[in-house]
Structure formats: C-alpha cells, structure tokens
C-alpha cells in the first residue's frame, strides 16, 4: 500500500491499469504475491477516502 501511495504522489495521473506493471515488479522483487487491478483500485479508493490524495482529473 505504501508503494502505491508514494507512486501516486509522484505520478497522480496514473491509472490502476498503468500502475499494475510497477506494482508487479515491486512484488516480484520482494517475493510477495502480485496484486490484481481490482485490488489496486480498492487500495487507491481507501487511500483517497483517508485523504492521502485526490482523485485524478480527467
């Protein structure tokens, strides 16, 4: 979750589909299970609801 938060702070316009390859590499390097796009979306919503960052503007 911390990786997604930091990545979205650096690149706030990135969508969950675009973020997934970066999350996959992060997980592979640490030997942990990959995360689905659905889970990434839920994490983004959770962080947004906590006020960590705003929704991207389209």
C-alpha positions in Angstrom: 0.0 0.0 0.0 2.9 2.4 0.8 4.4 1.8 -2.7 1.1 2.7 -4.3 0.7 5.8 -2.2 4.2 7.1 -2.9 3.9 6.3 -6.7 0.6 8.1 -6.9 2.0 11.1 -5.1 4.8 11.3 -7.7 2.5 10.5 -10.7 -1.0 11.5 -9.7 -2.5 11.0 -13.2 -1.5 7.3 -13.4 -4.5 4.8 -13.6 -4.6 1.4 -11.9 -4.1 -0.3 -15.3 -0.9 1.7 -15.8 0.3 1.2 -12.3 -0.1 -2.6 -12.3 3.2 -3.4 -14.0 5.1 -1.3 -11.5 3.3 -2.9 -8.6 4.0 -6.4 -10.1 7.8 -5.6 -10.3 7.7 -4.3 -6.7 6.1 -7.5 -5.5 8.4 -9.8 -7.6 11.5 -8.1 -6.1 10.2 -8.8 -2.6 9.0 -12.3 -3.3 5.3 -11.5 -2.5 2.1 -12.3 -4.4 1.2 -10.0 -7.2 -1.8 -7.7 -6.7 -4.8 -7.6 -9.1 -6.1 -4.4 -10.8 -9.2 -4.7 -8.7 -7.1 -4.7 -5.5 -5.0 -1.8 -6.7 -8.3 0.1 -7.3 -9.5 -0.7 -3.8 -6.3 0.5 -2.3 -6.4 3.7 -4.3 -10.0 4.3 -3.1 -9.0 3.5 0.5 -6.1 6.0 0.4 -8.3 8.6 -1.3 -11.0 8.2 1.4 -8.4 8.6 4.1 -7.5 11.9 2.4 -4.0 10.8 1.3 -4.5 12.2 -2.2 -7.2 13.5 -4.6 -8.8 11.6 -7.4 -7.2 12.2 -10.8 -8.7 14.8 -13.0 -9.7 13.6 -16.5 
